[in-house]
Amino acid sequence: MKQHNETPAGPALEAIHAELVPIIDRLTVGQEDVPTRINNLALFRREAATDPCDCMVEPSIVMVVQGAKQLLIGDKGYVYNTRQFLITSLDLPAKSQVLEASPETPSLGLVFRLDMNIIAELIAQNKLSPVRERASEAGAYLGTMTPELLEPFGRLLRLHSAPDDVAVLAPLIQREIHYRLLQSDLSARLWQIVSAGSQSQRIGRAIDWLKSNYDQPLRIDDLAAHVQMSTSSLHHYFRQLTAKSPLQYQKWLRLNEARRLMLSDGIDAAGAAFQVGYESPSQFSREYSRLFGAPPRRDIEALRSRSAVA
């Protein structure tokens, strides 16, 4: 299997970045997060550095073409700029922070949702040999950006000027991106993520179950049996990969869904609490205040005020 190019490729990268900056700049003017007509691809723009902001990250590759960002998972930070890219392998509660940005030189970049099935197919269909490097289990990784990986993203973005070509060419380019990732310095991590029976895959199954059943009572023994792990192993690897216990993860899902119900659907706090699985409104209010820094009603009023001003 061809390995990533370890030779410095600064000038080539700079040339591709110089092409991508005006494209993303044009597509994001006046906006922060912009979906595109291409499935699984979104763009972002920030014109000032920010404090860490709560977010849920999906299995994705995130890259900046201008500026710098940081993802915080628990107490671990992943700082990346134009020379690194970030891969997240699970649905993770995290905090995102913009480190370098200004109105004159905004932080610009993209988020591309990964399809682990495509990676597994590429490995099987092309009989790619497993890498010998032993990879650590984690929920996020930093990789070294190369021209070979960045260039197909340029072709994907240029499809915005040729919408009739998107249906045919976008899937081909997206498949190439997954292949290029298998040639990057994160090859071992990607192999590990898609390997049947790996701890990452089992924790991914546990997360899928929690997302589908967040409003149900959680029995750790049942969840461990569902993903074929011991209870102690489930706790250990779940916290290692997500910086939370399964119960904390479920609580995070519940509280964020309750916040969405109150903000978007106008449901009151007690109704939202019961709908997401809480039996005690007072417990819900305490845990909500602990996560979001204010009681439900005051938090929702503040969010609506900020939205009205914007």
C-alpha positions in Angstrom: 0.0 0.0 0.0 1.3 3.4 -1.0 2.1 5.5 2.1 1.8 9.2 2.5 4.5 11.5 1.0 6.8 12.6 3.8 8.5 15.2 1.7 7.6 18.8 2.6 5.0 20.1 0.1 4.6 23.6 1.2 4.6 25.4 -2.1 2.1 23.0 -3.6 -0.2 23.2 -0.6 0.0 27.0 -0.7 -1.0 27.1 -4.3 -4.1 24.9 -3.7 -5.0 27.0 -0.6 -4.7 30.2 -2.7 -7.3 28.7 -5.1 -9.7 27.5 -2.4 -9.7 30.6 -0.2 -11.7 32.8 -2.7 -14.1 30.0 -3.5 -15.1 29.4 0.2 -15.0 33.2 0.8 -17.5 33.8 -2.0 -19.8 31.0 -0.9 -19.9 32.0 2.8 -20.1 35.8 2.7 -22.4 37.0 5.5 -22.9 33.5 6.9 -21.1 31.3 9.4 -22.1 27.7 8.6 -23.2 27.0 5.1 -24.6 23.7 3.7 -23.8 23.0 0.1 -25.6 21.2 -2.8 -23.0 18.4 -2.4 -24.1 15.8 0.1 -22.0 15.5 3.2 -20.1 18.8 2.5 -20.5 22.0 4.5 -18.5 25.2 4.7 -17.7 27.6 7.6 -16.6 31.1 8.1 -15.6 33.0 11.3 -14.5 36.6 11.3 -13.2 36.7 14.9 -11.6 34.3 17.4 -14.1 32.7 19.7 -14.4 31.1 23.1 -15.0 27.3 23.0 -18.5 26.6 21.9 -20.5 23.4 22.6 -21.1 21.2 19.5 -21.8 17.6 18.4 -19.2 16.4 15.8 -20.0 13.6 13.5 -17.5 11.2 11.9 -15.9 13.8 9.6 -12.8 15.4 8.2 -12.4 19.1 9.1 -9.9 21.4 7.5 -9.1 25.1 7.4 -7.8 26.8 4.3 -7.3 30.0 6.2 -6.9 30.6 9.9 -6.7 28.1 12.8 -9.2 26.2 15.0 -9.2 23.9 18.0 -11.5 21.0 19.0 -11.7 20.2 22.7 -12.9 16.7 23.8 -12.8 16.6 27.5 -9.5 18.2 28.6 -7.7 17.3 25.4 -7.3 19.9 22.6 -6.7 19.3 18.9 -5.2 22.4 17.2 -5.2 22.5 13.4 -4.4 25.0 10.7 -3.7 24.8 7.0 -1.0 22.2 7.5 -3.1 19.7 9.5 -6.6 18.2 9.2 -8.8 16.8 11.9 -10.7 13.5 11.7 -13.4 12.6 14.2 -14.4 9.0 14.2 -17.5 9.0 16.4 -20.5 11.3 17.2 -18.8 13.2 20.0 -19.9 16.0 22.3 -17.1 18.6 22.0 -16.2 22.2 22.1 -15.1 24.1 18.9 -12.9 27.2 19.1 -11.6 29.6 16.5 -8.1 30.6 17.3 -7.1 32.8 14.3 -9.6 35.0 12.4 -10.5 38.6 11.6 -12.9 40.4 9.3 -10.0 41.0 6.9 -8.7 37.4 7.1 -11.6 35.2 8.2 -11.1 31.6 9.3 -12.4 29.6 6.3 -12.8 25.9 5.9 -15.0 22.9 5.3 -16.5 19.8 7.0 -16.8 16.6 5.1 -18.8 13.8 6.6 -17.0 10.5 6.3 -18.6 7.2 5.1 -16.9 4.4 7.0 -18.6 1.9 4.7 -16.7 3.4 1.7 -13.4 3.1 3.5 -14.2 -0.6 4.3 -15.1 -1.2 0.7 -11.9 0.4 -0.6 -9.9 -1.8 1.7 -11.7 -4.9 0.6 -12.1 -4.3 -3.1 -8.5 -3.1 -3.7 -7.0 -5.8 -1.4 -5.1 -3.0 0.5 -2.6 -4.4 3.0 -3.1 -3.4 6.6 -0.5 -0.9 7.9 1.9 -2.2 10.5 1.6 0.8 12.8 -0.4 0.2 15.9 -2.8 3.0 16.4 -4.1 4.3 19.7 -7.8 4.3 20.3 -9.2 7.9 20.3 -12.3 9.8 19.1 -10.3 12.3 17.1 -7.0 12.5 15.3 -4.8 15.1 13.6 -3.3 14.3 10.2 -0.7 16.0 8.0 -2.3 17.8 5.0 -0.9 16.8 1.6 -1.5 18.2 -1.9 -2.9 14.7 -2.9 -5.6 15.0 -0.3 -6.4 18.7 -0.7 -6.6 18.7 -4.5 -9.8 16.6 -4.8 -11.5 18.9 -2.3 -10.8 21.7 -4.8 -12.5 19.8 -7.6 -15.4 19.1 -5.3 -15.8 22.8 -4.5 -15.5 23.8 -8.2 -18.6 21.7 -8.9 -20.6 24.6 -7.5 -19.9 26.4 -10.8 -21.2 23.3 -12.7 -24.3 22.1 -10.9 -25.3 19.8 -13.7 -22.1 17.8 -13.0 -22.7 17.3 -9.3 -24.8 14.1 -9.5 -22.2 12.2 -11.6 -18.9 13.6 -10.5 -19.4 14.4 -6.8 -19.7 10.7 -5.7 -16.6 9.8 -7.7 -14.6 12.7 -6.1 -15.9 11.8 -2.6 -14.8 8.2 -3.1 -11.3 9.5 -4.1 -11.1 11.5 -0.9 -11.7 8.4 1.2 -9.0 6.7 -0.8 -6.6 9.5 -0.3 -7.3 9.4 3.4 -6.2 5.7 3.4 -2.9 7.0 1.9 -2.4 9.6 4.6 -0.6 9.3 7.9 -3.9 8.4 9.6 -4.1 5.1 7.7 -3.7 3.0 10.8 -6.4 4.9 12.6 -8.9 4.5 9.7 -8.1 0.8 9.5 -8.7 0.5 13.2 -12.0 2.4 13.1 -13.5 0.2 10.4 -12.1 -3.1 11.7 -14.8 -5.5 12.9 -14.5 -6.1 16.6 -12.3 -3.1 17.3 -13.0 -1.1 20.5 -13.8 2.0 18.4 -16.4 0.1 16.4 -18.0 -1.3 19.5 -18.2 2.2 21.1 -19.7 3.5 17.9 -22.4 0.9 18.2 -23.0 1.9 21.8 -23.3 5.6 20.7 -25.8 4.6 18.0 -27.9 2.8 20.6 -27.8 5.8 23.0 -28.8 8.2 20.2 -31.8 6.1 19.3 -32.9 5.4 22.9 -31.8 8.5 24.8 -35.3 8.8 26.3 -35.3 5.3 27.8 -33.8 4.1 31.1 -30.2 3.1 30.7 -29.0 -0.2 32.1 -25.2 -0.3 31.6 -25.1 -4.1 31.7 -27.6 -4.4 28.9 -25.7 -1.8 26.8 -22.5 -3.7 27.4 -24.1 -7.0 26.3 -25.5 -5.3 23.2 -22.0 -4.3 22.0 -20.4 -7.5 23.3 -18.2 -5.8 25.9 -17.8 -6.3 29.6 -19.2 -3.5 31.8 -15.8 -2.4 32.9 -14.4 -2.3 29.3 -17.4 -0.4 28.1 -16.9 2.3 30.8 -13.1 2.4 30.1 -13.2 2.7 26.3 -16.3 4.9 26.2 -14.6 7.5 28.4 -11.3 7.1 26.6 -13.0 7.8 23.2 -15.7 10.4 24.2 -14.4 11.9 27.5 -17.7 11.0 29.0 -19.3 7.9 30.7 -22.3 6.4 28.9 -24.6 7.9 31.5 -23.1 11.4 31.0 -23.4 11.0 27.2 -27.1 10.1 27.5 -27.6 13.1 29.8 -25.9 15.4 27.2 -28.2 14.0 24.5 -31.3 14.5 26.6 -30.5 18.0 27.7 -29.6 19.2 24.2 -32.8 17.7 22.7 -34.8 19.3 25.5 -33.2 22.6 24.6 -34.1 22.2 21.0 -37.7 21.3 21.8 -38.1 24.4 24.0 -36.4 26.7 21.5 -37.8 25.4 18.2 -41.2 23.8 19.2 -42.2 26.1 22.1 -42.6 23.3 24.6 -42.3 24.3 28.3 -39.5 23.0 30.5 -41.6 20.3 32.3 -43.0 19.0 29.0 -39.5 18.9 27.4 -38.1 17.1 30.5 -40.7 14.4 30.4 -40.4 14.0 26.6 -36.6 13.3 26.8 -36.9 10.8 29.6 -36.7 12.8 32.9 -39.1 11.8 35.6 -38.3 14.8 37.8 -38.6 18.4 36.4 -36.5 19.6 39.4 -33.7 17.2 38.5 -34.0 18.3 34.9 -33.7 21.9 35.8 -30.6 21.3 38.0 -28.8 19.3 35.3 -29.8 21.8 32.6 -28.4 24.7 34.6 -25.2 22.8 35.2 -24.7 22.2 31.5 -25.9 25.5 30.0 -25.2 27.9 32.8 -28.8 29.1 33.4 -32.2 27.6 34.2 -34.2 26.4 31.2 -36.6 29.4 30.9 -33.8 32.0 31.3 -31.5 30.2 28.9 -34.2 29.9 26.2 -35.1 33.6 26.6 -31.5 34.6 26.2 -31.1 32.4 23.1 -34.2 34.0 21.5 -33.0 37.5 22.4 -29.6 36.8 20.7 -31.4 35.4 17.7 -33.6 38.5 17.4 -30.6 40.8 17.5 -28.7 38.8 14.9 
